[in-house]
């Protein structure tokens, strides 16, 4: 059953949450704290879908489902600032000053505001069954989720800058994979959840790589060797 897949994603993201917390203890960083918050929301999201058919349709599952949407509306755009934090740690020139982080912070606040409107204020839950799963979906939703799509596109841009700066491709790969998974989710909503797991894994991998930073690339010395 598809519920089993969501159970496995829940376990994987719970493990990822523990890894992020452990990494933050070694490297105190606000970006990792934000990533942990996002992961908490994703763990809840997948766990509720995993147990939906067991809980059954009714007030209990509906109550458990509301935080799923609240978390997506409020927490997912925080990944933009996670990307900004990683870019600053990698000394990407565009993010080293105060202007770009402030601008991206403003965009994040705007997307959170839109998410609150779409996923909290106008939320209209209705039960939906698919491949053995039972979940509550937003009947008021029309078109693609703007905050999530914008977040992914910004992460793709940050990932491209990281690749140009350090030749470290994983944030870009994870962001593109998430974008492709979101597009493919029209054929099966579970694909988007798998994409989220891949994205979080590549973000964590990018954060751990910073433990062994590469020297800056300069015109005089040429590109540094990769290990």
C-alpha positions, 0 to 999 in steps of 0.5 A: 500500500502507498501508506507504507511508502509514506511511513518509510518517508516519515522514518527517513525524514525523522532520521534526517531531523536527528542528523540535522540537529546533530550537525547543528550541535557541531556547527551552531547555525541559524540556517540549520535551525530553520531546516530542522523546523521545516523537517518537523513539518514534513515529518508531520505531513507524511505521518498523517498521510501514512496513518490516514486510512487507519484513523479513518474519515472524521474529525480526528483526521481532519484535526490532524490534517490542519497542521499539515497545511499550516506547516507547508504555508509557514515553514516551506518558504523558510528553505529560501533562507536556509539556502541563503545561509548556506550560500553565505557560509560558502562565501558566494559573493552575491550573498556576502553583504546585507542587501541580498539576504535582506531582500530574500528575507522580504521575499520569504515573508511575502511567500509565508503571507501568501501561504497563510492565506492559501493554506490557513485562512481559505483552507477548505478540507475534504476527504480524498482517497487515493491508492489505499490512502486517506487524506484531507485535501484543500478543496479551495486550492486552484492552480500550483502552490505559488509559495512552494514553486517560488521557493523551489525556483529560488533554491535552483538559482542559489544552487546554480551560484553554489555550483559556480562558486564551489563546483558543489552540485548537490543543492542544484541537483536536489532543487531540480529534482524537487521541481521535476517531482512537483510537476510529476505529482499531477500523476501521483501526489506521492511523487512530490513527497519523495522529491521533498525528501531528496531535496532535504537530503541534498541540503543536509549534504551541502551543509555537511560539506562545509565542514571541509571548506574549499579555498576560494577560486581566484583568477590568479591561482585558478580553480582548486582541486576537487577531492 
